[in-house]
Amino acid sequence: MRVRSTASMRSRARTRSLRAMSLTIRPIEPRDLHDIRAELHAHWHSHEIWSLGRCHQADALPGCVAEVNGAFAGCVTLNLDSGAWQCEVITLSCRGVAPGIGSALLAAAEDFARAHGCRRIYLTTTNDNTHAIRFYQRRGWHFAALHKGIVDRVRALKPDLPLLGFDGIQIRDEIEFERWLDSGARATQ
Ligand SMILES: CC(C)(COP(=O)(O)OP(=O)(O)OC[C@H]1O[C@@H](n2cnc3c(N)ncnc32)[C@H](O)[C@@H]1OP(=O)(O)O)[C@@H](O)C(=O)NCCC(=O)NCCS
């Protein structure tokens, strides 16, 4: 008897679900503003996103939108550092309407960085976000740094930043993840 591995069954299920759902990833356009603001407010309660002590107007950044059967299903926003040698993922989120959207948006962010000639792409997530910490490592990203206490310092200036995050964990630190990109640029947009 031929026993199919769990991994192969999972991969078949992935292919089936991707075929059924018609996922599109495309660059952010002005018409997406309303959906992007709603998405940012749903996950971060603001479109002003703090990372590494810098505040980003995330609704004005470039990035990509995911659509499932034509409906908004998530987005990634990106900031090219000065000189464009590296690119930061400022936000990544999806609505969980189907599996694989977060992975597709992260791959699109890497393609965006390559297309702009970046050598490195990086992001931070807060210490409470254990799902994201797992998610990035599963997708080949590496720990780059621990920014201990950085959220506490920003909160001293912005007291409206929430104190408790996922699972009631106190939000204190940012964990930086990175991925070094191949030198050959692979433009997708
Ligand atoms: C972090 C976040 C974007 C991850 O998205 P996600 O929807 O969990 O990501 P995916 O669906 O791509 O992957 C999750 C699982 O789905 C499954 N999956 C991935 N691609 C798939 C596909 N094409 N078909 C079927 N299943 C798939 C996998 O089992 C995967 O698990 P794995 O990590 O063990 O491989 C999402 O949880 C989110 O929006 N969180 C809130 C905002 C946030 O915290 N963002 C990160 C901080 S910046």
The ligand as an ORCA input file, in Angstrom:
! r2SCAN-3c Opt
* xyz 0 1
  C       1.214     37.231      9.880
  C       0.153     36.947      8.819
  C       0.267     37.944      7.684
  C       0.452     35.547      8.278
  O      -0.521     35.235      7.342
  P      -1.153     33.776      7.245
  O      -2.474     33.976      6.676
  O      -1.073     33.070      8.551
  O      -0.119     33.142      6.252
  P      -0.311     31.944      5.261
  O      -1.751     31.597      5.124
  O       0.433     32.273      4.031
  O       0.501     30.791      5.992
  C       0.023     30.231      7.185
  C      -0.249     28.749      6.976
  O      -1.145     28.559      5.906
  C      -0.783     27.398      5.151
  N      -0.534     27.775      3.744
  C       0.422     28.600      3.239
  N       0.271     28.715      1.907
  C      -0.811     27.969      1.576
  C      -1.522     27.685      0.361
  N      -1.096     28.210     -0.800
  N      -2.621     26.884      0.406
  C      -3.014     26.314      1.562
  N      -2.377     26.533      2.753
  C      -1.303     27.358      2.752
  C       0.443     26.839      5.728
  O       0.076     25.728      6.498
  C       0.963     27.955      6.590
  O       1.522     27.389      7.718
  P       3.081     27.105      7.813
  O       3.665     28.400      8.324
  O       3.182     26.011      8.790
  O       3.626     26.788      6.455
  C      -1.303     36.948      9.403
  O      -1.364     36.067     10.481
  C      -1.785     38.313      9.853
  O      -2.382     39.059      9.085
  N      -1.573     38.629     11.159
  C      -2.037     39.915     11.733
  C      -1.106     41.063     11.403
  C       0.303     40.745     11.838
  O       0.542     40.347     12.977
  N       1.268     40.914     10.924
  C       2.670     40.600     11.192
  C       3.385     41.656     11.930
  S       4.034     42.889     10.833
*
